[in-house]
Amino acid sequence: MESVHDGQCGLCTHFGEGHKTDVLVSIRTKHEADLKVLDECGHPRHAALHLKVTPISGCDGFVPAAAA
């Protein structure tokens, strides 16, 4: 498990946007994730690219996710 911090994809509202899973809820509540986890980035600037990112990835488009 790896720690996930503010500014990283796992805590961004766009990580896994459009669906809610137990894995996403766990990442956002525990602030840690398995490095094997991949999910789509739903940020409007990246959506057309269908990016798959890890919870510890990051970009300048970070928007804090609402509390799980």
LUMMIVO-756095 format. One line per field, with one value per residue: x, y, z of N, C-alpha, C in turn; residue in three letters; chain. Coordinates in steps of 0.2 Angstrom, whole numbers, plus 5000, padded with zeros to 4 digits. Layout:
BEGIN
n_c1	X/...
n_c2	Y/...
n_c3	Z/...
ca_c1	X/...
ca_c2	Y/...
ca_c3	Z/...
c_c1	X/...
c_c2	Y/...
c_c3	Z/...
code	ala/...
unit	A/...
This chain:
BEGIN
n_c1	5004/5002/5004/4992/4991/4984/4982/4985/4979/4970/4963/4956/4941/4939/4945/4940/4928/4910/4907/4905/4915/4919/4933/4937/4931/4937/4951/4949/4945/4954/4966/4976/4983/4983/4996/4993/4980/4971/4962/4950/4953/4942/4943/4938/4948/4955/4947/4944/4955/4954/4962/4971/4975/4985/4981/4991/4996/4996/4990/4989/4975/4969/4955/4948/4940/4924/4919/4919
n_c2	4994/5011/5028/5041/5057/5074/5082/5072/5059/5049/5056/5065/5072/5068/5056/5040/5045/5045/5033/5023/5014/5001/5001/5014/5022/5017/5021/5035/5037/5031/5036/5028/5017/5002/5000/4994/4998/5005/5018/5027/5044/5057/5071/5085/5091/5080/5069/5065/5058/5046/5042/5031/5031/5030/5029/5037/5046/5062/5079/5096/5099/5095/5092/5092/5077/5074/5071/5054
n_c3	5000/4997/5002/4999/4994/4996/4980/4973/4961/4967/4977/4970/4963/4950/4948/4943/4941/4938/4943/4958/4969/4981/4982/4978/4988/4999/4996/4997/5010/5018/5013/5007/4995/4984/4973/4961/4957/4944/4936/4927/4922/4923/4920/4912/4902/4899/4896/4883/4880/4887/4898/4909/4926/4941/4958/4964/4955/4947/4942/4936/4936/4948/4958/4974/4980/4986/5003/5007
ca_c1	5000/5006/5000/4989/4990/4981/4985/4986/4973/4966/4959/4953/4935/4939/4947/4935/4922/4905/4905/4908/4916/4922/4940/4937/4929/4943/4956/4947/4944/4961/4972/4981/4980/4987/4999/4990/4974/4970/4955/4950/4953/4937/4944/4936/4953/4958/4942/4944/4961/4953/4968/4970/4980/4985/4979/4997/4997/4993/4990/4987/4968/4966/4949/4947/4934/4919/4920/4916
ca_c2	5000/5018/5034/5045/5064/5080/5084/5065/5057/5045/5060/5069/5070/5065/5049/5035/5049/5042/5027/5023/5007/5001/5003/5022/5024/5015/5026/5042/5037/5029/5039/5024/5013/4997/5003/4990/5001/5010/5020/5033/5051/5060/5078/5087/5092/5073/5064/5062/5053/5040/5040/5027/5033/5027/5034/5042/5050/5069/5084/5103/5099/5092/5095/5088/5074/5075/5065/5047
ca_c3	5000/4996/5005/4994/4997/4992/4974/4969/4958/4971/4981/4965/4961/4943/4948/4944/4940/4935/4946/4965/4971/4987/4981/4978/4994/5003/4995/4999/5017/5022/5010/5005/4989/4981/4966/4955/4955/4939/4935/4922/4923/4920/4920/4905/4898/4898/4895/4876/4880/4891/4902/4915/4930/4947/4964/4966/4949/4948/4937/4938/4936/4954/4962/4979/4980/4992/5008/5005
c_c1	5004/5001/4998/4988/4986/4985/4986/4979/4968/4961/4956/4946/4934/4942/4941/4928/4917/4903/4909/4909/4919/4929/4941/4936/4934/4949/4955/4947/4951/4967/4978/4978/4985/4990/4996/4983/4975/4963/4955/4950/4947/4937/4942/4942/4956/4953/4942/4950/4960/4959/4966/4976/4979/4983/4985/4999/4994/4994/4988/4979/4965/4960/4947/4940/4930/4921/4916/4910
c_c2	5006/5023/5038/5052/5069/5081/5078/5063/5053/5049/5065/5067/5067/5058/5044/5039/5045/5035/5027/5016/5007/5003/5011/5024/5023/5020/5033/5043/5036/5032/5035/5019/5008/5001/5000/4993/5006/5012/5026/5040/5055/5068/5080/5088/5085/5068/5061/5057/5047/5037/5036/5029/5029/5032/5039/5046/5057/5073/5091/5103/5096/5096/5090/5084/5075/5070/5059/5046
c_c3	5000/4999/4999/4997/4993/4986/4970/4967/4963/4976/4977/4963/4954/4942/4949/4943/4936/4938/4953/4967/4978/4987/4982/4985/4999/5002/4998/5007/5021/5019/5009/4999/4987/4974/4960/4953/4950/4938/4930/4925/4920/4919/4913/4900/4896/4896/4888/4876/4883/4895/4908/4920/4937/4952/4966/4960/4951/4942/4940/4939/4943/4957/4968/4979/4987/4997/5006/5009
code	met/glu/ser/val/his/asp/gly/gln/cys/gly/leu/cys/thr/his/phe/gly/glu/gly/his/lys/thr/asp/val/leu/val/ser/ile/arg/thr/lys/his/glu/ala/asp/leu/lys/val/leu/asp/glu/cys/gly/his/pro/arg/his/ala/ala/leu/his/leu/lys/val/thr/pro/ile/ser/gly/cys/asp/gly/phe/val/pro/ala/ala/ala/ala
unit	A/A/A/A/A/A/A/A/A/A/A/A/A/A/A/A/A/A/A/A/A/A/A/A/A/A/A/A/A/A/A/A/A/A/A/A/A/A/A/A/A/A/A/A/A/A/A/A/A/A/A/A/A/A/A/A/A/A/A/A/A/A/A/A/A/A/A/A
